[in-house]
Amino acid sequence: MTQRRLPLEAPSFTCRECGFTSYNLNDVKHRYCGRCHKFMAELRTAADMRVAQQRFADSYRKLLPK
């Protein structure tokens, strides 16, 4: 079996959630992680929700009496 070498400038996509790097052109085009099985738009939304929840919890704690 011959090993295929990718050019140095091959388009790639690295998932921010799990760190998996894909060189599949469809994954790169749609920013899809084959390991997480999610699109980056979904992960970004989930990450934004976690940040919003944390900010809410922090602001709520400030209102509680000490």
Wavefront OBJ file of the C-alpha trace (Angstrom):
o trace
v 0.000 0.000 0.000
v 1.409 3.392 -0.925
v 1.107 6.165 1.559
v -0.515 9.367 0.375
v 1.179 12.564 1.427
v -0.792 15.727 1.908
v 0.653 18.984 0.635
v 1.849 21.360 3.332
v -0.922 23.818 2.502
v -3.748 21.247 2.605
v -6.949 22.802 3.920
v -7.765 21.458 7.336
v -10.167 21.996 10.177
v -9.364 21.546 13.876
v -12.221 21.149 16.335
v -12.054 23.529 19.273
v -13.859 21.039 21.497
v -11.791 17.850 21.079
v -8.729 18.963 19.074
v -9.357 16.535 16.184
v -7.960 17.751 12.835
v -9.755 16.768 9.640
v -8.455 17.175 6.102
v -11.751 16.065 4.568
v -12.837 18.877 2.249
v -16.507 18.491 3.223
v -15.622 18.744 6.921
v -13.528 21.845 6.245
v -16.248 23.432 4.108
v -19.010 22.847 6.665
v -16.783 23.141 9.761
v -17.881 19.695 10.949
v -16.092 17.521 13.493
v -16.252 13.835 12.644
v -15.223 12.862 16.175
v -17.769 15.034 18.029
v -20.335 14.638 15.234
v -21.209 18.322 15.532
v -20.914 21.448 13.456
v -18.887 24.308 14.937
v -21.978 26.522 14.937
v -23.546 24.063 17.395
v -20.446 24.000 19.604
v -20.174 27.773 19.555
v -23.801 28.055 20.642
v -23.240 25.564 23.458
v -20.100 27.408 24.570
v -21.937 30.740 24.473
v -24.710 29.232 26.604
v -22.191 28.016 29.201
v -20.637 31.487 29.383
v -24.063 33.126 29.699
v -25.075 30.690 32.455
v -21.864 31.371 34.354
v -22.330 35.136 34.075
v -25.907 34.810 35.315
v -24.799 32.692 38.271
v -22.066 35.205 39.124
v -24.458 38.161 38.993
v -27.043 36.261 41.070
v -24.456 35.481 43.764
v -23.718 39.199 44.070
v -27.384 39.823 44.970
v -27.433 37.309 47.812
v -26.968 38.664 51.328
v -23.655 37.908 52.921
l 1 2 3 4 5 6 7 8 9 10 11 12 13 14 15 16 17 18 19 20 21 22 23 24 25 26 27 28 29 30 31 32 33 34 35 36 37 38 39 40 41 42 43 44 45 46 47 48 49 50 51 52 53 54 55 56 57 58 59 60 61 62 63 64 65 66
